[in-house]
Amino acid sequence: MAAQKPRTGDGPLEVTKEGRGLVLRLPVEGGGRLVIEISPDEAGDLYDTLGAAIGK
């Protein structure tokens, strides 16, 4: 029987295009990642909102 590796899900922040949407994988404190599928329009809104929050 093969040894199983722990599935932590830790990793870098990444966004991939899948079909018509975008999949955002966001590392969270305590381990693992939050996975969210968003549309390109929602990604643009998120970009604008984050830019306003950090002053850019």
CHARMM-style PDB file with segment names, atoms N, HN, CA, C and O in Angstrom:
ATOM      1  N   MET     1       0.845  -1.179   0.000  1.00  0.00      PROA
ATOM      2  CA  MET     1       0.000   0.000   0.000  1.00  0.00      PROA
ATOM      3  C   MET     1       0.892   1.245   0.000  1.00  0.00      PROA
ATOM      4  O   MET     1       1.866   1.318   0.749  1.00  0.00      PROA
ATOM      5  N   ALA     2       0.561   2.195  -0.823  1.00  0.00      PROA
ATOM      6  HN  ALA     2      -0.230   2.136  -1.431  1.00  0.00      PROA
ATOM      7  CA  ALA     2       1.350   3.420  -0.945  1.00  0.00      PROA
ATOM      8  C   ALA     2       1.093   4.347   0.241  1.00  0.00      PROA
ATOM      9  O   ALA     2      -0.011   4.407   0.783  1.00  0.00      PROA
ATOM     10  N   ALA     3       2.137   5.062   0.621  1.00  0.00      PROA
ATOM     11  HN  ALA     3       3.034   5.013   0.180  1.00  0.00      PROA
ATOM     12  CA  ALA     3       1.999   6.037   1.701  1.00  0.00      PROA
ATOM     13  C   ALA     3       1.201   7.235   1.202  1.00  0.00      PROA
ATOM     14  O   ALA     3       1.358   7.669   0.061  1.00  0.00      PROA
ATOM     15  N   GLN     4       0.364   7.750   2.050  1.00  0.00      PROA
ATOM     16  HN  GLN     4       0.236   7.397   2.977  1.00  0.00      PROA
ATOM     17  CA  GLN     4      -0.439   8.909   1.666  1.00  0.00      PROA
ATOM     18  C   GLN     4       0.202  10.176   2.205  1.00  0.00      PROA
ATOM     19  O   GLN     4       0.665  10.216   3.344  1.00  0.00      PROA
ATOM     20  N   LYS     5       0.223  11.190   1.389  1.00  0.00      PROA
ATOM     21  HN  LYS     5      -0.154  11.158   0.464  1.00  0.00      PROA
ATOM     22  CA  LYS     5       0.762  12.482   1.788  1.00  0.00      PROA
ATOM     23  C   LYS     5      -0.369  13.310   2.393  1.00  0.00      PROA
ATOM     24  O   LYS     5      -1.511  13.205   1.946  1.00  0.00      PROA
ATOM     25  N   PRO     6      -0.078  14.117   3.385  1.00  0.00      PROA
ATOM     26  CA  PRO     6      -1.129  14.982   3.938  1.00  0.00      PROA
ATOM     27  C   PRO     6      -1.601  15.997   2.908  1.00  0.00      PROA
ATOM     28  O   PRO     6      -0.797  16.510   2.130  1.00  0.00      PROA
ATOM     29  N   ARG     7      -2.863  16.284   2.896  1.00  0.00      PROA
ATOM     30  HN  ARG     7      -3.516  15.867   3.528  1.00  0.00      PROA
ATOM     31  CA  ARG     7      -3.433  17.249   1.957  1.00  0.00      PROA
ATOM     32  C   ARG     7      -3.666  18.562   2.673  1.00  0.00      PROA
ATOM     33  O   ARG     7      -4.744  18.800   3.219  1.00  0.00      PROA
ATOM     34  N   THR     8      -2.662  19.406   2.670  1.00  0.00      PROA
ATOM     35  HN  THR     8      -1.786  19.213   2.227  1.00  0.00      PROA
ATOM     36  CA  THR     8      -2.779  20.671   3.397  1.00  0.00      PROA
ATOM     37  C   THR     8      -3.449  21.743   2.558  1.00  0.00      PROA
ATOM     38  O   THR     8      -4.161  22.594   3.092  1.00  0.00      PROA
ATOM     39  N   GLY     9      -3.231  21.710   1.256  1.00  0.00      PROA
ATOM     40  HN  GLY     9      -2.654  21.019   0.822  1.00  0.00      PROA
ATOM     41  CA  GLY     9      -3.816  22.734   0.401  1.00  0.00      PROA
ATOM     42  C   GLY     9      -3.085  24.057   0.436  1.00  0.00      PROA
ATOM     43  O   GLY     9      -3.486  25.010  -0.233  1.00  0.00      PROA
ATOM     44  N   ASP    10      -2.009  24.126   1.215  1.00  0.00      PROA
ATOM     45  HN  ASP    10      -1.683  23.352   1.758  1.00  0.00      PROA
ATOM     46  CA  ASP    10      -1.241  25.371   1.277  1.00  0.00      PROA
ATOM     47  C   ASP    10      -0.593  25.643  -0.067  1.00  0.00      PROA
ATOM     48  O   ASP    10      -0.264  24.718  -0.810  1.00  0.00      PROA
ATOM     49  N   GLY    11      -0.420  26.880  -0.360  1.00  0.00      PROA
ATOM     50  HN  GLY    11      -0.688  27.631   0.243  1.00  0.00      PROA
ATOM     51  CA  GLY    11       0.239  27.251  -1.601  1.00  0.00      PROA
ATOM     52  C   GLY    11       0.139  28.742  -1.814  1.00  0.00      PROA
ATOM     53  O   GLY    11      -0.413  29.460  -0.980  1.00  0.00      PROA
ATOM     54  N   PRO    12       0.670  29.210  -2.925  1.00  0.00      PROA
ATOM     55  CA  PRO    12       0.653  30.649  -3.200  1.00  0.00      PROA
ATOM     56  C   PRO    12      -0.728  31.126  -3.654  1.00  0.00      PROA
ATOM     57  O   PRO    12      -1.581  30.331  -4.048  1.00  0.00      PROA
ATOM     58  N   LEU    13      -0.918  32.419  -3.589  1.00  0.00      PROA
ATOM     59  HN  LEU    13      -0.224  33.065  -3.269  1.00  0.00      PROA
ATOM     60  CA  LEU    13      -2.113  33.036  -4.171  1.00  0.00      PROA
ATOM     61  C   LEU    13      -2.041  32.813  -5.669  1.00  0.00      PROA
ATOM     62  O   LEU    13      -1.019  33.104  -6.291  1.00  0.00      PROA
ATOM     63  N   GLU    14      -3.105  32.303  -6.252  1.00  0.00      PROA
ATOM     64  HN  GLU    14      -3.935  32.067  -5.747  1.00  0.00      PROA
ATOM     65  CA  GLU    14      -3.094  32.099  -7.697  1.00  0.00      PROA
ATOM     66  C   GLU    14      -4.494  32.275  -8.273  1.00  0.00      PROA
ATOM     67  O   GLU    14      -5.503  32.076  -7.597  1.00  0.00      PROA
ATOM     68  N   VAL    15      -4.514  32.653  -9.540  1.00  0.00      PROA
ATOM     69  HN  VAL    15      -3.694  32.815 -10.089  1.00  0.00      PROA
ATOM     70  CA  VAL    15      -5.762  32.792 -10.281  1.00  0.00      PROA
ATOM     71  C   VAL    15      -5.570  32.078 -11.608  1.00  0.00      PROA
ATOM     72  O   VAL    15      -4.590  32.311 -12.316  1.00  0.00      PROA
ATOM     73  N   THR    16      -6.520  31.203 -11.940  1.00  0.00      PROA
ATOM     74  HN  THR    16      -7.316  31.014 -11.365  1.00  0.00      PROA
ATOM     75  CA  THR    16      -6.463  30.498 -13.213  1.00  0.00      PROA
ATOM     76  C   THR    16      -7.777  30.694 -13.953  1.00  0.00      PROA
ATOM     77  O   THR    16      -8.840  30.833 -13.346  1.00  0.00      PROA
ATOM     78  N   LYS    17      -7.679  30.700 -15.275  1.00  0.00      PROA
ATOM     79  HN  LYS    17      -6.816  30.587 -15.767  1.00  0.00      PROA
ATOM     80  CA  LYS    17      -8.875  30.818 -16.095  1.00  0.00      PROA
ATOM     81  C   LYS    17      -9.391  29.413 -16.361  1.00  0.00      PROA
ATOM     82  O   LYS    17      -8.657  28.560 -16.860  1.00  0.00      PROA
ATOM     83  N   GLU    18     -10.638  29.175 -16.031  1.00  0.00      PROA
ATOM     84  HN  GLU    18     -11.234  29.868 -15.626  1.00  0.00      PROA
ATOM     85  CA  GLU    18     -11.257  27.877 -16.258  1.00  0.00      PROA
ATOM     86  C   GLU    18     -12.605  28.109 -16.907  1.00  0.00      PROA
ATOM     87  O   GLU    18     -13.534  28.614 -16.276  1.00  0.00      PROA
ATOM     88  N   GLY    19     -12.703  27.739 -18.160  1.00  0.00      PROA
ATOM     89  HN  GLY    19     -11.948  27.328 -18.672  1.00  0.00      PROA
ATOM     90  CA  GLY    19     -13.940  27.992 -18.890  1.00  0.00      PROA
ATOM     91  C   GLY    19     -14.142  29.478 -19.074  1.00  0.00      PROA
ATOM     92  O   GLY    19     -13.239  30.182 -19.527  1.00  0.00      PROA
ATOM     93  N   ARG    20     -15.323  29.960 -18.726  1.00  0.00      PROA
ATOM     94  HN  ARG    20     -16.057  29.388 -18.358  1.00  0.00      PROA
ATOM     95  CA  ARG    20     -15.617  31.394 -18.849  1.00  0.00      PROA
ATOM     96  C   ARG    20     -15.293  32.176 -17.592  1.00  0.00      PROA
ATOM     97  O   ARG    20     -15.359  33.405 -17.590  1.00  0.00      PROA
ATOM     98  N   GLY    21     -14.943  31.473 -16.520  1.00  0.00      PROA
ATOM     99  HN  GLY    21     -14.889  30.475 -16.522  1.00  0.00      PROA
ATOM    100  CA  GLY    21     -14.696  32.146 -15.255  1.00  0.00      PROA
ATOM    101  C   GLY    21     -13.242  32.099 -14.835  1.00  0.00      PROA
ATOM    102  O   GLY    21     -12.388  31.560 -15.539  1.00  0.00      PROA
ATOM    103  N   LEU    22     -12.980  32.672 -13.679  1.00  0.00      PROA
ATOM    104  HN  LEU    22     -13.673  33.110 -13.107  1.00  0.00      PROA
ATOM    105  CA  LEU    22     -11.658  32.693 -13.069  1.00  0.00      PROA
ATOM    106  C   LEU    22     -11.767  31.998 -11.720  1.00  0.00      PROA
ATOM    107  O   LEU    22     -12.747  32.185 -10.999  1.00  0.00      PROA
ATOM    108  N   VAL    23     -10.767  31.200 -11.380  1.00  0.00      PROA
ATOM    109  HN  VAL    23      -9.971  31.049 -11.966  1.00  0.00      PROA
ATOM    110  CA  VAL    23     -10.736  30.526 -10.092  1.00  0.00      PROA
ATOM    111  C   VAL    23      -9.607  31.134  -9.276  1.00  0.00      PROA
ATOM    112  O   VAL    23      -8.442  31.089  -9.671  1.00  0.00      PROA
ATOM    113  N   LEU    24      -9.971  31.704  -8.130  1.00  0.00      PROA
ATOM    114  HN  LEU    24     -10.917  31.740  -7.809  1.00  0.00      PROA
ATOM    115  CA  LEU    24      -9.034  32.345  -7.212  1.00  0.00      PROA
ATOM    116  C   LEU    24      -8.763  31.386  -6.064  1.00  0.00      PROA
ATOM    117  O   LEU    24      -9.692  30.924  -5.400  1.00  0.00      PROA
ATOM    118  N   ARG    25      -7.489  31.087  -5.832  1.00  0.00      PROA
ATOM    119  HN  ARG    25      -6.735  31.462  -6.372  1.00  0.00      PROA
ATOM    120  CA  ARG    25      -7.089  30.243  -4.706  1.00  0.00      PROA
ATOM    121  C   ARG    25      -6.286  31.111  -3.753  1.00  0.00      PROA
ATOM    122  O   ARG    25      -5.171  31.531  -4.067  1.00  0.00      PROA
ATOM    123  N   LEU    26      -6.857  31.376  -2.595  1.00  0.00      PROA
ATOM    124  HN  LEU    26      -7.762  31.036  -2.341  1.00  0.00      PROA
ATOM    125  CA  LEU    26      -6.299  32.320  -1.630  1.00  0.00      PROA
ATOM    126  C   LEU    26      -5.869  31.584  -0.362  1.00  0.00      PROA
ATOM    127  O   LEU    26      -6.713  31.005   0.321  1.00  0.00      PROA
ATOM    128  N   PRO    27      -4.555  31.593  -0.027  1.00  0.00      PROA
ATOM    129  CA  PRO    27      -4.112  30.954   1.214  1.00  0.00      PROA
ATOM    130  C   PRO    27      -4.757  31.648   2.419  1.00  0.00      PROA
ATOM    131  O   PRO    27      -4.882  32.873   2.447  1.00  0.00      PROA
ATOM    132  N   VAL    28      -5.162  30.852   3.407  1.00  0.00      PROA
ATOM    133  HN  VAL    28      -5.060  29.858   3.384  1.00  0.00      PROA
ATOM    134  CA  VAL    28      -5.781  31.418   4.602  1.00  0.00      PROA
ATOM    135  C   VAL    28      -4.965  31.040   5.833  1.00  0.00      PROA
ATOM    136  O   VAL    28      -4.271  30.023   5.854  1.00  0.00      PROA
ATOM    137  N   GLU    29      -5.066  31.874   6.845  1.00  0.00      PROA
ATOM    138  HN  GLU    29      -5.630  32.699   6.828  1.00  0.00      PROA
ATOM    139  CA  GLU    29      -4.345  31.638   8.083  1.00  0.00      PROA
ATOM    140  C   GLU    29      -4.825  30.329   8.707  1.00  0.00      PROA
ATOM    141  O   GLU    29      -6.023  30.048   8.746  1.00  0.00      PROA
ATOM    142  N   GLY    30      -3.893  29.551   9.183  1.00  0.00      PROA
ATOM    143  HN  GLY    30      -2.920  29.779   9.151  1.00  0.00      PROA
ATOM    144  CA  GLY    30      -4.243  28.280   9.792  1.00  0.00      PROA
ATOM    145  C   GLY    30      -4.130  27.112   8.825  1.00  0.00      PROA
ATOM    146  O   GLY    30      -4.333  25.961   9.213  1.00  0.00      PROA
ATOM    147  N   GLY    31      -3.809  27.398   7.575  1.00  0.00      PROA
ATOM    148  HN  GLY    31      -3.644  28.332   7.260  1.00  0.00      PROA
ATOM    149  CA  GLY    31      -3.625  26.344   6.582  1.00  0.00      PROA
ATOM    150  C   GLY    31      -4.781  26.244   5.624  1.00  0.00      PROA
ATOM    151  O   GLY    31      -5.895  26.672   5.929  1.00  0.00      PROA
ATOM    152  N   GLY    32      -4.522  25.691   4.489  1.00  0.00      PROA
ATOM    153  HN  GLY    32      -3.618  25.344   4.241  1.00  0.00      PROA
ATOM    154  CA  GLY    32      -5.540  25.527   3.463  1.00  0.00      PROA
ATOM    155  C   GLY    32      -5.669  26.759   2.591  1.00  0.00      PROA
ATOM    156  O   GLY    32      -4.976  27.760   2.777  1.00  0.00      PROA
ATOM    157  N   ARG    33      -6.573  26.656   1.637  1.00  0.00      PROA
ATOM    158  HN  ARG    33      -7.136  25.844   1.486  1.00  0.00      PROA
ATOM    159  CA  ARG    33      -6.826  27.780   0.733  1.00  0.00      PROA
ATOM    160  C   ARG    33      -8.317  27.923   0.521  1.00  0.00      PROA
ATOM    161  O   ARG    33      -9.058  26.941   0.484  1.00  0.00      PROA
ATOM    162  N   LEU    34      -8.737  29.161   0.383  1.00  0.00      PROA
ATOM    163  HN  LEU    34      -8.135  29.959   0.413  1.00  0.00      PROA
ATOM    164  CA  LEU    34     -10.112  29.487   0.037  1.00  0.00      PROA
ATOM    165  C   LEU    34     -10.179  29.521  -1.481  1.00  0.00      PROA
ATOM    166  O   LEU    34      -9.403  30.229  -2.122  1.00  0.00      PROA
ATOM    167  N   VAL    35     -11.104  28.759  -2.062  1.00  0.00      PROA
ATOM    168  HN  VAL    35     -11.735  28.184  -1.541  1.00  0.00      PROA
ATOM    169  CA  VAL    35     -11.227  28.686  -3.513  1.00  0.00      PROA
ATOM    170  C   VAL    35     -12.546  29.332  -3.919  1.00  0.00      PROA
ATOM    171  O   VAL    35     -13.610  28.942  -3.440  1.00  0.00      PROA
ATOM    172  N   ILE    36     -12.469  30.333  -4.814  1.00  0.00      PROA
ATOM    173  HN  ILE    36     -11.605  30.650  -5.204  1.00  0.00      PROA
ATOM    174  CA  ILE    36     -13.645  31.095  -5.245  1.00  0.00      PROA
ATOM    175  C   ILE    36     -13.645  31.171  -6.757  1.00  0.00      PROA
ATOM    176  O   ILE    36     -12.618  31.475  -7.365  1.00  0.00      PROA
ATOM    177  N   GLU    37     -14.785  30.899  -7.369  1.00  0.00      PROA
ATOM    178  HN  GLU    37     -15.619  30.652  -6.875  1.00  0.00      PROA
ATOM    179  CA  GLU    37     -14.914  31.081  -8.814  1.00  0.00      PROA
ATOM    180  C   GLU    37     -15.653  32.391  -9.056  1.00  0.00      PROA
ATOM    181  O   GLU    37     -16.733  32.615  -8.509  1.00  0.00      PROA
ATOM    182  N   ILE    38     -15.060  33.258  -9.884  1.00  0.00      PROA
ATOM    183  HN  ILE    38     -14.183  33.076 -10.328  1.00  0.00      PROA
ATOM    184  CA  ILE    38     -15.652  34.554 -10.169  1.00  0.00      PROA
ATOM    185  C   ILE    38     -15.642  34.812 -11.672  1.00  0.00      PROA
ATOM    186  O   ILE    38     -14.857  34.224 -12.415  1.00  0.00      PROA
ATOM    187  N   SER    39     -16.530  35.703 -12.099  1.00  0.00      PROA
ATOM    188  HN  SER    39     -17.168  36.181 -11.495  1.00  0.00      PROA
ATOM    189  CA  SER    39     -16.580  36.084 -13.506  1.00  0.00      PROA
ATOM    190  C   SER    39     -15.553  37.191 -13.755  1.00  0.00      PROA
ATOM    191  O   SER    39     -15.079  37.818 -12.808  1.00  0.00      PROA
ATOM    192  N   PRO    40     -15.209  37.433 -15.010  1.00  0.00      PROA
ATOM    193  CA  PRO    40     -14.290  38.547 -15.306  1.00  0.00      PROA
ATOM    194  C   PRO    40     -14.821  39.892 -14.817  1.00  0.00      PROA
ATOM    195  O   PRO    40     -14.035  40.731 -14.376  1.00  0.00      PROA
ATOM    196  N   ASP    41     -16.134  40.119 -14.883  1.00  0.00      PROA
ATOM    197  HN  ASP    41     -16.772  39.437 -15.242  1.00  0.00      PROA
ATOM    198  CA  ASP    41     -16.715  41.372 -14.379  1.00  0.00      PROA
ATOM    199  C   ASP    41     -16.527  41.482 -12.869  1.00  0.00      PROA
ATOM    200  O   ASP    41     -16.191  42.552 -12.360  1.00  0.00      PROA
ATOM    201  N   GLU    42     -16.741  40.384 -12.154  1.00  0.00      PROA
ATOM    202  HN  GLU    42     -17.014  39.515 -12.567  1.00  0.00      PROA
ATOM    203  CA  GLU    42     -16.546  40.386 -10.703  1.00  0.00      PROA
ATOM    204  C   GLU    42     -15.078  40.602 -10.356  1.00  0.00      PROA
ATOM    205  O   GLU    42     -14.766  41.263  -9.366  1.00  0.00      PROA
ATOM    206  N   ALA    43     -14.176  40.050 -11.163  1.00  0.00      PROA
ATOM    207  HN  ALA    43     -14.430  39.513 -11.968  1.00  0.00      PROA
ATOM    208  CA  ALA    43     -12.741  40.242 -10.940  1.00  0.00      PROA
ATOM    209  C   ALA    43     -12.376  41.718 -11.097  1.00  0.00      PROA
ATOM    210  O   ALA    43     -11.568  42.244 -10.331  1.00  0.00      PROA
ATOM    211  N   GLY    44     -12.969  42.387 -12.090  1.00  0.00      PROA
ATOM    212  HN  GLY    44     -13.626  41.960 -12.712  1.00  0.00      PROA
ATOM    213  CA  GLY    44     -12.732  43.818 -12.270  1.00  0.00      PROA
ATOM    214  C   GLY    44     -13.226  44.632 -11.097  1.00  0.00      PROA
ATOM    215  O   GLY    44     -12.560  45.570 -10.659  1.00  0.00      PROA
ATOM    216  N   ASP    45     -14.399  44.274 -10.583  1.00  0.00      PROA
ATOM    217  HN  ASP    45     -14.940  43.512 -10.940  1.00  0.00      PROA
ATOM    218  CA  ASP    45     -14.938  44.961  -9.404  1.00  0.00      PROA
ATOM    219  C   ASP    45     -14.035  44.735  -8.192  1.00  0.00      PROA
ATOM    220  O   ASP    45     -13.792  45.660  -7.416  1.00  0.00      PROA
ATOM    221  N   LEU    46     -13.542  43.514  -8.029  1.00  0.00      PROA
ATOM    222  HN  LEU    46     -13.740  42.763  -8.659  1.00  0.00      PROA
ATOM    223  CA  LEU    46     -12.644  43.192  -6.924  1.00  0.00      PROA
ATOM    224  C   LEU    46     -11.344  43.995  -7.043  1.00  0.00      PROA
ATOM    225  O   LEU    46     -10.832  44.508  -6.047  1.00  0.00      PROA
ATOM    226  N   TYR    47     -10.823  44.100  -8.248  1.00  0.00      PROA
ATOM    227  HN  TYR    47     -11.239  43.683  -9.057  1.00  0.00      PROA
ATOM    228  CA  TYR    47      -9.611  44.877  -8.514  1.00  0.00      PROA
ATOM    229  C   TYR    47      -9.812  46.338  -8.095  1.00  0.00      PROA
ATOM    230  O   TYR    47      -8.967  46.916  -7.411  1.00  0.00      PROA
ATOM    231  N   ASP    48     -10.933  46.924  -8.508  1.00  0.00      PROA
ATOM    232  HN  ASP    48     -11.619  46.454  -9.064  1.00  0.00      PROA
ATOM    233  CA  ASP    48     -11.221  48.319  -8.163  1.00  0.00      PROA
ATOM    234  C   ASP    48     -11.370  48.499  -6.658  1.00  0.00      PROA
ATOM    235  O   ASP    48     -10.863  49.468  -6.093  1.00  0.00      PROA
ATOM    236  N   THR    49     -12.058  47.575  -6.013  1.00  0.00      PROA
ATOM    237  HN  THR    49     -12.470  46.788  -6.472  1.00  0.00      PROA
ATOM    238  CA  THR    49     -12.306  47.669  -4.570  1.00  0.00      PROA
ATOM    239  C   THR    49     -11.013  47.527  -3.787  1.00  0.00      PROA
ATOM    240  O   THR    49     -10.772  48.289  -2.851  1.00  0.00      PROA
ATOM    241  N   LEU    50     -10.175  46.562  -4.156  1.00  0.00      PROA
ATOM    242  HN  LEU    50     -10.370  45.944  -4.917  1.00  0.00      PROA
ATOM    243  CA  LEU    50      -8.900  46.385  -3.462  1.00  0.00      PROA
ATOM    244  C   LEU    50      -7.982  47.578  -3.694  1.00  0.00      PROA
ATOM    245  O   LEU    50      -7.281  48.012  -2.780  1.00  0.00      PROA
ATOM    246  N   GLY    51      -7.985  48.106  -4.912  1.00  0.00      PROA
ATOM    247  HN  GLY    51      -8.554  47.754  -5.655  1.00  0.00      PROA
ATOM    248  CA  GLY    51      -7.173  49.292  -5.204  1.00  0.00      PROA
ATOM    249  C   GLY    51      -7.576  50.485  -4.353  1.00  0.00      PROA
ATOM    250  O   GLY    51      -6.720  51.224  -3.868  1.00  0.00      PROA
ATOM    251  N   ALA    52      -8.870  50.671  -4.173  1.00  0.00      PROA
ATOM    252  HN  ALA    52      -9.566  50.070  -4.567  1.00  0.00      PROA
ATOM    253  CA  ALA    52      -9.359  51.766  -3.332  1.00  0.00      PROA
ATOM    254  C   ALA    52      -8.978  51.543  -1.867  1.00  0.00      PROA
ATOM    255  O   ALA    52      -8.675  52.497  -1.150  1.00  0.00      PROA
ATOM    256  N   ALA    53      -8.994  50.292  -1.430  1.00  0.00      PROA
ATOM    257  HN  ALA    53      -9.240  49.517  -2.013  1.00  0.00      PROA
ATOM    258  CA  ALA    53      -8.696  49.991  -0.033  1.00  0.00      PROA
ATOM    259  C   ALA    53      -7.221  50.239   0.312  1.00  0.00      PROA
ATOM    260  O   ALA    53      -6.895  50.613   1.439  1.00  0.00      PROA
ATOM    261  N   ILE    54      -6.337  50.028  -0.668  1.00  0.00      PROA
ATOM    262  HN  ILE    54      -6.602  49.725  -1.584  1.00  0.00      PROA
ATOM    263  CA  ILE    54      -4.905  50.232  -0.393  1.00  0.00      PROA
ATOM    264  C   ILE    54      -4.385  51.567  -0.924  1.00  0.00      PROA
ATOM    265  O   ILE    54      -3.196  51.868  -0.817  1.00  0.00      PROA
ATOM    266  N   GLY    55      -5.284  52.356  -1.492  1.00  0.00      PROA
ATOM    267  HN  GLY    55      -6.250  52.112  -1.578  1.00  0.00      PROA
ATOM    268  CA  GLY    55      -4.922  53.694  -1.923  1.00  0.00      PROA
ATOM    269  C   GLY    55      -4.257  53.795  -3.275  1.00  0.00      PROA
ATOM    270  O   GLY    55      -3.465  54.710  -3.500  1.00  0.00      PROA
ATOM    271  N   LYS    56      -4.555  52.882  -4.184  1.00  0.00      PROA
ATOM    272  HN  LYS    56      -5.199  52.139  -4.001  1.00  0.00      PROA
ATOM    273  CA  LYS    56      -3.968  52.953  -5.530  1.00  0.00      PROA
ATOM    274  C   LYS    56      -5.007  53.311  -6.543  1.00  0.00      PROA
ATOM    275  OT1 LYS    56      -4.701  53.418  -7.730  1.00  0.00      PROA
TER     276      LYS     56
END
